[in-house]
């Protein structure tokens, strides 16, 4: 019932598999089948009418693992499952809904089918919304005018990427203190800036903007090099 982990080492590199536990579980370890290869394989088997497996794979390959612990709550009977992943940077939340509705669990509020929150301490670094209209956590919000996909993510150059991966146009309402003082730039499919988005006003870290299907925007401080250019 307790959480457990397994290390898989190959050619001097380690991958760590962490399971949240839950119902009594039979664990089978052996060689799998992937084409002509026989990779190490872990099977989890339970005798239950319904069950939810919460697993994390840590590929950081470091002496001190990136993932410290995992915890699972909910279940099919409660209509949702939440996996809380404690890392060296903070606690991430991975949510999945099995019944429609708005859920308030683990510090997040959402009506999504799937949602993911990444935190650095108490600061929200990223929000990923799938199949819903709203995702809120720690005072930060990502809201769509219609159900679909959206994300907000802090990038390595200090800017924030916001996108509408859905095929239809949408109005996004975003609240994040990290957006204050930044300008919005339209991006192409490779992340190159196409110019500043006109008419975008950020007040107290809140902004509303319309995005076409598959469109993405970069919020960056004046004078900061674009995401694509900084990566090059």
TINUNU-769454 format. One record per residue (C-alpha): residue number from 1; residue in three letters; chain; x, y, z. Coordinates in nm, 3 decimals, decimal comma. Layout:
    i   aa  ch       xx       yy       zz
  NUM  ALA   A        X        Y        Z
...
END
This chain:
    i   aa  ch       xx       yy       zz
    1  UNK   A    0,000    0,000    0,000
    2  UNK   A    0,298    0,232    0,054
    3  UNK   A    0,479    0,415   -0,223
    4  UNK   A    0,777    0,236   -0,371
    5  UNK   A    1,045    0,291   -0,632
    6  UNK   A    1,273    0,099   -0,865
    7  UNK   A    1,596    0,206   -1,037
    8  UNK   A    1,670    0,089   -1,389
    9  UNK   A    2,036    0,129   -1,486
   10  UNK   A    2,161    0,090   -1,842
   11  UNK   A    2,501    0,183   -1,982
   12  UNK   A    2,579    0,379   -1,667
   13  UNK   A    2,258    0,588   -1,678
   14  UNK   A    1,976    0,550   -1,427
   15  UNK   A    1,601    0,600   -1,461
   16  UNK   A    1,392    0,594   -1,144
   17  UNK   A    1,034    0,463   -1,142
   18  UNK   A    0,821    0,581   -0,846
   19  UNK   A    0,474    0,443   -0,769
   20  UNK   A    0,233    0,615   -0,532
   21  UNK   A    0,097    0,290   -0,391
   22  UNK   A   -0,270    0,252   -0,295
   23  UNK   A   -0,443   -0,085   -0,326
   24  UNK   A   -0,234   -0,400   -0,260
   25  UNK   A   -0,022   -0,446   -0,571
   26  UNK   A    0,164   -0,739   -0,719
   27  UNK   A    0,488   -0,623   -0,883
   28  UNK   A    0,645   -0,823   -1,164
   29  UNK   A    0,989   -0,735   -1,301
   30  UNK   A    1,138   -0,889   -1,613
   31  UNK   A    1,251   -0,840   -1,973
   32  UNK   A    0,998   -0,679   -2,205
   33  UNK   A    0,961   -0,679   -2,584
   34  UNK   A    1,032   -0,375   -2,801
   35  UNK   A    1,111   -0,490   -3,152
   36  UNK   A    1,435   -0,686   -3,128
   37  UNK   A    1,521   -0,534   -2,789
   38  UNK   A    1,438   -0,666   -2,444
   39  UNK   A    1,412   -0,358   -2,220
   40  UNK   A    1,364   -0,389   -1,842
   41  UNK   A    0,989   -0,396   -1,771
   42  UNK   A    0,779   -0,341   -1,459
   43  UNK   A    0,422   -0,472   -1,437
   44  UNK   A    0,177   -0,371   -1,164
   45  UNK   A   -0,122   -0,599   -1,108
   46  UNK   A   -0,414   -0,559   -0,870
   47  UNK   A   -0,725   -0,758   -0,787
   48  UNK   A   -0,994   -0,489   -0,758
   49  UNK   A   -1,323   -0,381   -0,912
   50  UNK   A   -1,168   -0,045   -0,997
   51  UNK   A   -0,830    0,113   -0,931
   52  UNK   A   -0,609    0,405   -1,030
   53  UNK   A   -0,233    0,379   -1,078
   54  UNK   A   -0,023    0,688   -1,001
   55  UNK   A    0,332    0,658   -1,134
   56  UNK   A    0,622    0,894   -1,207
   57  UNK   A    0,937    0,833   -1,411
   58  UNK   A    1,239    1,040   -1,305
   59  UNK   A    1,485    1,071   -1,596
   60  UNK   A    1,710    1,334   -1,433
   61  UNK   A    1,994    1,076   -1,410
   62  UNK   A    2,151    1,258   -1,114
   63  UNK   A    2,297    1,139   -0,785
   64  UNK   A    2,021    1,329   -0,605
   65  UNK   A    1,694    1,241   -0,778
   66  UNK   A    1,473    1,523   -0,902
   67  UNK   A    1,160    1,352   -0,763
   68  UNK   A    1,159    1,318   -0,383
   69  UNK   A    0,820    1,153   -0,325
   70  UNK   A    0,472    1,103   -0,473
   71  UNK   A    0,127    1,094   -0,315
   72  UNK   A   -0,207    0,994   -0,465
   73  UNK   A   -0,567    1,073   -0,369
   74  UNK   A   -0,915    1,030   -0,516
   75  UNK   A   -1,032    0,739   -0,728
   76  UNK   A   -1,297    0,635   -0,977
   77  UNK   A   -1,566    0,650   -0,710
   78  UNK   A   -1,477    1,011   -0,625
   79  UNK   A   -1,470    1,113   -0,990
   80  UNK   A   -1,108    1,226   -0,998
   81  UNK   A   -0,748    1,132   -0,925
   82  UNK   A   -0,472    1,364   -0,810
   83  UNK   A   -0,103    1,281   -0,805
   84  UNK   A    0,115    1,518   -0,602
   85  UNK   A    0,482    1,499   -0,698
   86  UNK   A    0,731    1,651   -0,456
   87  UNK   A    1,048    1,751   -0,639
   88  UNK   A    1,364    1,933   -0,537
   89  UNK   A    1,198    2,253   -0,668
   90  UNK   A    0,848    2,225   -0,525
   91  UNK   A    0,529    2,020   -0,544
   92  UNK   A    0,370    1,950   -0,882
   93  UNK   A    0,006    1,845   -0,925
   94  UNK   A   -0,120    1,604   -1,191
   95  UNK   A   -0,502    1,587   -1,211
   96  UNK   A   -0,742    1,368   -1,406
   97  UNK   A   -1,124    1,377   -1,394
   98  UNK   A   -1,342    1,073   -1,456
   99  UNK   A   -1,675    1,257   -1,410
  100  UNK   A   -1,772    1,608   -1,527
  101  UNK   A   -1,775    1,891   -1,277
  102  UNK   A   -1,555    2,146   -1,104
  103  UNK   A   -1,311    2,002   -0,851
  104  UNK   A   -1,121    2,175   -0,570
  105  UNK   A   -0,844    1,940   -0,460
  106  UNK   A   -0,478    1,968   -0,367
  107  UNK   A   -0,476    2,347   -0,392
  108  UNK   A   -0,613    2,356   -0,748
  109  UNK   A   -0,959    2,437   -0,887
  110  UNK   A   -1,049    2,307   -1,232
  111  UNK   A   -1,320    2,162   -1,454
  112  UNK   A   -1,062    2,006   -1,687
  113  UNK   A   -1,043    1,646   -1,796
  114  UNK   A   -0,670    1,669   -1,731
  115  UNK   A   -0,459    1,940   -1,569
  116  UNK   A   -0,098    1,981   -1,461
  117  UNK   A    0,060    2,243   -1,232
  118  UNK   A    0,437    2,288   -1,191
  119  UNK   A    0,564    2,487   -0,893
  120  UNK   A    0,894    2,636   -0,776
  121  UNK   A    0,826    2,650   -0,405
  122  UNK   A    0,496    2,839   -0,379
  123  UNK   A    0,543    3,007   -0,718
  124  UNK   A    0,350    2,856   -1,009
  125  UNK   A    0,587    2,804   -1,301
  126  UNK   A    0,343    2,640   -1,544
  127  UNK   A   -0,026    2,559   -1,593
  128  UNK   A   -0,152    2,306   -1,847
  129  UNK   A   -0,528    2,284   -1,907
  130  UNK   A   -0,682    1,998   -2,106
  131  UNK   A   -1,048    1,959   -2,196
  132  UNK   A   -1,187    2,228   -1,967
  133  UNK   A   -1,232    2,602   -1,924
  134  UNK   A   -1,044    2,695   -1,606
  135  UNK   A   -0,741    2,602   -1,397
  136  UNK   A   -0,654    2,795   -1,080
  137  UNK   A   -0,377    2,740   -0,826
  138  UNK   A   -0,199    2,957   -0,570
  139  UNK   A   -0,365    3,276   -0,696
  140  UNK   A   -0,277    3,206   -1,061
  141  UNK   A   -0,548    3,141   -1,321
  142  UNK   A   -0,574    3,020   -1,681
  143  UNK   A   -0,927    3,046   -1,825
  144  UNK   A   -1,073    2,968   -2,167
  145  UNK   A   -1,397    3,105   -2,313
  146  UNK   A   -1,482    2,750   -2,431
  147  UNK   A   -1,353    2,404   -2,335
  148  UNK   A   -1,024    2,303   -2,494
  149  UNK   A   -0,648    2,317   -2,447
  150  UNK   A   -0,428    2,596   -2,313
  151  UNK   A   -0,103    2,641   -2,130
  152  UNK   A    0,108    2,903   -1,954
  153  UNK   A    0,477    2,826   -1,897
  154  UNK   A    0,779    3,014   -1,765
  155  UNK   A    1,058    2,973   -2,019
  156  UNK   A    1,435    2,963   -1,971
  157  UNK   A    1,483    3,325   -2,087
  158  UNK   A    1,246    3,454   -1,816
  159  UNK   A    0,952    3,509   -2,053
  160  UNK   A    0,614    3,336   -2,033
  161  UNK   A    0,476    3,132   -2,323
  162  UNK   A    0,097    3,118   -2,361
  163  UNK   A   -0,068    2,900   -2,622
  164  UNK   A   -0,399    2,774   -2,755
  165  UNK   A   -0,320    2,425   -2,895
  166  UNK   A   -0,688    2,373   -2,986
  167  UNK   A   -0,803    2,417   -3,346
  168  UNK   A   -1,064    2,688   -3,277
  169  UNK   A   -1,025    3,051   -3,172
  170  UNK   A   -1,058    3,130   -2,802
  171  UNK   A   -1,047    3,416   -2,554
  172  UNK   A   -0,794    3,347   -2,278
  173  UNK   A   -0,803    3,519   -1,941
  174  UNK   A   -0,478    3,487   -1,749
  175  UNK   A   -0,381    3,595   -1,399
  176  UNK   A   -0,016    3,563   -1,301
  177  UNK   A    0,202    3,819   -1,119
  178  UNK   A    0,492    3,727   -1,348
  179  UNK   A    0,316    3,894   -1,643
  180  UNK   A    0,333    4,241   -1,489
  181  UNK   A    0,549    4,482   -1,688
  182  UNK   A    0,578    4,251   -1,987
  183  UNK   A    0,480    4,292   -2,353
  184  UNK   A    0,302    4,032   -2,568
  185  UNK   A    0,457    3,907   -2,895
  186  UNK   A    0,297    3,678   -3,152
  187  UNK   A    0,506    3,371   -3,235
  188  UNK   A    0,526    3,146   -3,537
  189  UNK   A    0,528    2,766   -3,514
  190  UNK   A    0,904    2,768   -3,445
  191  UNK   A    0,879    3,031   -3,172
  192  UNK   A    1,003    3,328   -3,376
  193  UNK   A    0,848    3,665   -3,294
  194  UNK   A    0,610    3,802   -3,557
  195  UNK   A    0,553    4,135   -3,388
  196  UNK   A    0,391    4,281   -3,081
  197  UNK   A    0,027    4,199   -3,010
  198  UNK   A   -0,173    4,522   -3,029
  199  UNK   A   -0,417    4,629   -2,760
  200  UNK   A   -0,297    4,394   -2,487
  201  UNK   A   -0,316    4,555   -2,143
  202  UNK   A   -0,185    4,386   -1,832
  203  UNK   A   -0,339    4,514   -1,510
  204  UNK   A   -0,228    4,368   -1,175
  205  UNK   A   -0,089    4,064   -1,354
  206  UNK   A   -0,419    3,994   -1,535
  207  UNK   A   -0,464    3,998   -1,912
  208  UNK   A   -0,727    3,895   -2,165
  209  UNK   A   -0,643    3,814   -2,526
  210  UNK   A   -0,788    3,633   -2,826
  211  UNK   A   -0,583    3,355   -2,980
  212  UNK   A   -0,646    3,170   -3,303
  213  UNK   A   -0,624    2,794   -3,315
  214  UNK   A   -0,267    2,664   -3,260
  215  UNK   A   -0,146    3,020   -3,188
  216  UNK   A    0,112    3,108   -2,925
  217  UNK   A    0,225    3,429   -2,759
  218  UNK   A    0,538    3,522   -2,565
  219  UNK   A    0,516    3,766   -2,272
  220  UNK   A    0,859    3,921   -2,222
  221  UNK   A    1,006    4,224   -2,050
  222  UNK   A    1,115    4,507   -2,283
  223  UNK   A    1,463    4,445   -2,422
  224  UNK   A    1,465    4,071   -2,351
  225  UNK   A    1,578    3,858   -2,646
  226  UNK   A    1,309    3,639   -2,800
  227  UNK   A    1,276    3,277   -2,694
  228  UNK   A    1,378    3,136   -3,033
  229  UNK   A    1,680    3,366   -3,060
  230  UNK   A    1,799    3,296   -2,707
  231  UNK   A    1,777    2,921   -2,773
  232  UNK   A    1,981    2,956   -3,089
END
